[in-house]
Amino acid sequence: MKKIQKLIVGLLTVLSIFSLVSFAGLSSAKADSNQSSVSAIKKRGYIRIAVFGDLQPYGWVNKDGKRVGYDVRLARQIAKDLGVKVKFVQVNANNRVDTLNSNKADLVLANFTVTDERKQVVDFAKPYMKVSIGVVSLKSDPITKVSQLKNKSIIINKGTTAENYFVSNQSKLGIKSILKFDTKTQQFNALKNKRANALADDNSYLYAWVKKNPKYTVGIKTLGPSQDISPAVKKGNKSLLNWTNKEITKLNKDGFFKTDFNKELKPYFGSEVKASDIIINNDK
């Protein structure tokens, strides 16, 4: 009888050890399957960061073929602090979420405004910038109040907060039509070609655009609430999310964002926009 009891205890011990080893193995396999974890990124030696390619001064390709801008400088600093190289993935506003979910990028730094709807499909890190919707129109026929949009047409970029705002409020505002475009280049060309009366997008780079296009003005400087812009990772990627939160805090303490503003944004904004209008202090 005692021998049987010892045998049973021995078998239970073996089974317990086997279960623990199997569980650890499954956990390890699950961790290894996350292509965008900090350990996976360090192992392969580069981080894939999604940025715009035509959004001056945040992310664009200059005449020398080099990627430059506020988000691009931030991307390079993140890669440096991770101890890896950066591989840029170019995106449009309406495919930022898909780029993360299809594992084509580890991190999105493409002027990504935080919304409740987007929080359901991606994880946002601490914000590093704030914006509001602005509306640009011809100086010779300026639109300075929302009420002036009644019976008018407006241009927006697909996948933006401006699209959400104007689609939701089209009937209320009496807007005749909304023209939607895939890229920033397309939407600004449409405005220049007089396909609509106005264009709506994040106010911060509308200031930069009108400085280069003096026939136009940001007649409506703020529309709706001020909103945050944050890095985004794939839903559930806690490894990279936690690291990025710490990185944003560190960069704030080091004064990185003020330097980034002075080098990449100030030359395009002039005196209309100050660093405090853009930067969010997240040093805690």
Secondary structure, 3 states (H helix, E strand, C coil): CHHHHHHHHHHHHHHHHHHHHHHHHHHHHHHHHCCCCHHHHHHHCEEEEEECCEECCCEEECCCCCEECHHHHHHHHHHHHHCCEEEEEECCHHHHHHHHHCCCCCEECCCCECCHHHHCCEEECCCCEEEEEEEEEECCCCCCCHHHHCCCEEEEECCCHHHHHHHHHHHHHCCCEEEEECCHHHHHHHHHCCCCCEEEEEHHHHHHHHHHCCCEEEEEEEEEEEEEECCEEECCCHHHHHHHHHHHHHHHHCCHHHHHHHHHHHHHHCCCCCHHHHECCCCC
